[in-house]
């Protein structure tokens, strides 16, 4: 099963998306957008930027959990991962985004 993007409308009337791996696990969650078209542009940006390792900003949370953010060319965060138990698990998450994002289908749940 291949990955997919799911666009959702939030309780505060904004839009966001998740990138899910083939197993249904969320591997990237977007920022909030005012318009659905902006969320769709965010998906296009994930497809493009996920293939450039320099766009993955590897971070550590205050509780020492590793996670990553995918950045656009302008340096803005497009999406963030969950918190991982180890750096190797985080690297597996990055590899999953790189693998799934280019060909992921889009499901509009808004």
C-alpha positions in Angstrom: 0.0 0.0 0.0 1.3 3.4 -0.9 1.2 6.6 1.2 -1.4 9.2 1.2 -2.1 12.8 2.1 -5.3 13.5 4.0 -6.6 17.1 4.0 -8.8 17.9 7.0 -10.7 20.9 8.3 -10.0 21.8 11.9 -12.5 22.9 14.6 -11.3 26.5 14.1 -12.2 26.4 10.4 -8.6 26.0 9.2 -7.1 23.3 7.0 -4.2 21.0 7.6 -2.9 17.7 6.2 -1.2 14.5 7.4 1.1 12.4 5.3 0.5 8.7 6.1 2.7 5.8 5.3 1.3 2.7 3.6 0.6 1.2 7.0 -1.6 4.1 8.0 0.8 5.7 10.4 1.1 9.5 10.3 4.6 10.4 9.4 4.2 14.2 8.8 1.7 16.8 10.1 1.3 20.1 8.4 0.9 23.6 9.8 -2.6 25.1 9.8 -3.7 27.0 6.7 -6.6 29.5 6.3 -7.6 28.1 2.9 -7.8 24.6 1.4 -5.8 25.8 -1.6 -2.9 26.7 0.7 -3.0 23.2 2.2 -2.8 21.8 -1.3 0.2 24.0 -2.1 1.7 22.7 1.1 1.3 19.1 -0.2 3.0 20.1 -3.4 5.9 21.6 -1.4 6.2 18.4 0.7 6.4 16.4 -2.6 9.2 18.6 -3.8 11.2 19.3 -0.7 11.1 15.8 0.7 13.6 14.7 -1.9 16.3 17.1 -0.6 17.9 15.9 2.7 19.0 19.4 3.5 15.3 20.4 4.0 14.9 18.0 6.9 15.7 19.8 10.1 16.6 17.3 12.8 15.6 18.6 16.2 15.4 17.5 19.8 12.4 18.3 22.0 12.7 19.6 25.6 12.3 16.0 26.8 15.2 14.9 24.6 13.0 13.1 22.1 14.2 13.5 18.5 11.8 14.7 15.8 12.2 16.5 12.5 10.6 19.3 10.6 10.5 19.5 6.8 11.3 23.0 5.6 10.4 24.8 2.4 13.0 26.6 0.3 12.2 29.9 2.2 13.1 28.2 5.5 9.5 27.9 6.8 8.3 24.6 8.3 5.9 22.7 6.0 5.3 19.9 8.5 6.6 18.1 11.5 7.0 14.6 12.6 5.9 12.9 15.8 8.4 12.5 18.7 10.6 9.5 18.3 12.2 7.2 20.8 15.7 7.3 19.1 17.6 9.1 16.4 17.6 5.9 14.3 13.8 5.8 14.5 13.7 9.5 13.5 15.9 8.7 10.5 13.5 5.9 9.5 10.7 8.5 9.7 12.6 10.8 7.3 13.2 7.9 4.9 9.5 7.1 5.0 8.6 10.7 4.1 11.1 10.6 1.3 9.7 7.3 0.0 6.0 8.1 0.3 5.5 11.8 -0.4 6.3 11.9 -4.2 3.6 9.5 -5.3 1.1 9.7 -2.3 -2.5 10.1 -3.3 -4.6 12.9 -1.8 -7.7 12.3 0.1 -9.8 15.3 0.9 -11.6 14.7 4.2 -12.6 18.4 4.7 
